[in-house]
Every structure is written in C-alpha cells, then in structure tokens.
Amino acid sequence: MPKITKEEVKKVAHLARLELNENEINNHAQQLEKILDYIKQLEKIDTDDVPCTTRAIEVVNVFRKDEKKNSDCNEELLELGPSREDKYFKVPKIINE
C-alpha cells in the first residue's frame, strides 16, 4: 500500500478545518496508514453469506406513543411564568409590523 504523504494529511486537515503541527501531521499519516491497512484486511473477508443489515443490533423505539391527554395542572404551570393573560403566557412583542 502506498504511503500517505504529508501533503495528503495537510489536505485532509484543511478540509476538516484543522491546524496541525509537523509532529501531528506525521502521527496522523501513520494512523491513516494503519486505518487503510485495516480496511484492506476487511476487504478480504468473504461476506457473501452474511445478510445485509443497517445496524449490528435491533433498534427498538423506547419512547411511548404520543397521546393527547387533558392536564389538570394548567393553572400551576401558568403561575410559574413571569407574566400571563387569561390562560396564556404573556411575552414581550419582538416583531414590529
């Protein structure tokens, strides 16, 4: 596998909006080479009999279904706000027409 050049690391760093010193450039070049070598190893694995998936584990929705419920604490909630008018919070006008 061809060696990652300093110019390639600098280009990737520039695209990622990173500023790297010379030592960091050398370290990242070595790390990128190891990553690419590992990818080459993975490419050799036969995955023909492996079913396609989008995740390693099944994802289950842990949230409850949205349900409309009447609330009996509206008055208490309105009292927590700084200002109110009838059954609504009153806020300062921020848009002039």
C-alpha positions as CSV (number, residue, x, y, z in Angstrom):
1,M,0.0,0.0,0.0
2,P,1.4,3.4,-0.9
3,K,2.5,5.6,2.0
4,I,0.3,8.5,3.0
5,T,2.1,11.7,2.2
6,K,2.3,14.8,4.4
7,E,0.5,16.7,1.6
8,E,-2.4,14.3,1.7
9,V,-2.6,14.7,5.5
10,K,-2.5,18.5,5.2
11,K,-5.2,18.4,2.6
12,V,-7.5,16.3,4.8
13,A,-6.7,18.6,7.8
14,H,-7.6,21.6,5.7
15,L,-10.9,20.1,4.6
16,A,-11.6,19.3,8.3
17,R,-10.6,22.8,9.2
18,L,-7.8,21.5,11.5
19,E,-4.5,23.2,12.1
20,L,-1.7,20.6,12.6
21,N,1.9,21.0,13.5
22,E,4.6,18.8,11.9
23,N,4.5,16.2,14.7
24,E,0.8,15.9,14.4
25,I,1.0,15.6,10.6
26,N,3.4,12.7,11.0
27,N,1.3,11.0,13.6
28,H,-1.9,11.3,11.6
29,A,-0.1,10.0,8.5
30,Q,0.9,6.8,10.4
31,Q,-2.7,6.5,11.9
32,L,-4.3,6.9,8.5
33,E,-1.9,4.2,7.0
34,K,-3.0,1.8,9.8
35,I,-6.6,2.5,9.2
36,L,-6.3,1.9,5.4
37,D,-4.3,-1.3,6.1
38,Y,-7.1,-2.5,8.3
39,I,-9.7,-1.7,5.6
40,K,-7.6,-3.8,3.2
41,Q,-7.8,-6.7,5.6
42,L,-11.6,-6.3,5.9
43,E,-12.0,-6.3,2.1
44,K,-10.5,-9.8,2.0
45,I,-13.3,-11.2,4.2
46,D,-15.9,-13.2,2.4
47,T,-19.3,-11.7,3.3
48,D,-21.4,-13.4,0.5
49,D,-23.4,-15.4,3.0
50,V,-23.9,-12.5,5.5
51,P,-27.3,-10.9,5.3
52,C,-27.4,-7.1,4.8
53,T,-28.2,-5.1,7.8
54,T,-28.3,-1.4,8.7
55,R,-27.3,-1.9,12.3
56,A,-25.4,-4.5,14.4
57,I,-28.3,-4.8,16.9
58,E,-32.0,-4.4,16.5
59,V,-33.3,-0.9,17.4
60,V,-36.5,-0.7,19.4
61,N,-38.4,2.5,20.0
62,V,-38.2,3.0,23.8
63,F,-40.5,6.0,23.8
64,R,-44.1,5.7,24.4
65,K,-46.7,6.5,21.8
66,D,-47.7,10.2,21.7
67,E,-51.2,10.5,23.3
68,K,-53.3,13.5,23.8
69,K,-54.1,14.0,27.5
70,N,-56.0,16.6,29.4
71,S,-53.9,18.3,32.1
72,D,-55.2,19.4,35.4
73,C,-52.1,21.5,36.3
74,N,-52.5,24.3,33.7
75,E,-53.1,26.9,36.4
76,E,-50.0,25.8,38.3
77,L,-47.9,25.9,35.1
78,L,-49.2,29.4,34.2
79,E,-48.2,30.7,37.6
80,L,-44.6,29.7,37.0
81,G,-44.3,32.1,34.1
82,P,-43.3,35.8,34.6
83,S,-46.5,37.1,33.1
84,R,-49.8,35.8,31.8
85,E,-53.0,36.9,30.2
86,D,-56.1,34.6,30.8
87,K,-54.9,31.1,30.1
88,Y,-51.8,32.1,28.1
89,F,-48.2,33.2,28.9
90,K,-47.7,36.8,28.0
91,V,-44.4,37.6,26.3
92,P,-42.9,40.9,25.1
93,K,-43.5,41.8,21.5
94,I,-40.4,41.2,19.4
95,I,-41.7,41.8,15.9
96,N,-42.9,45.2,14.7
97,E,-45.4,45.2,11.9
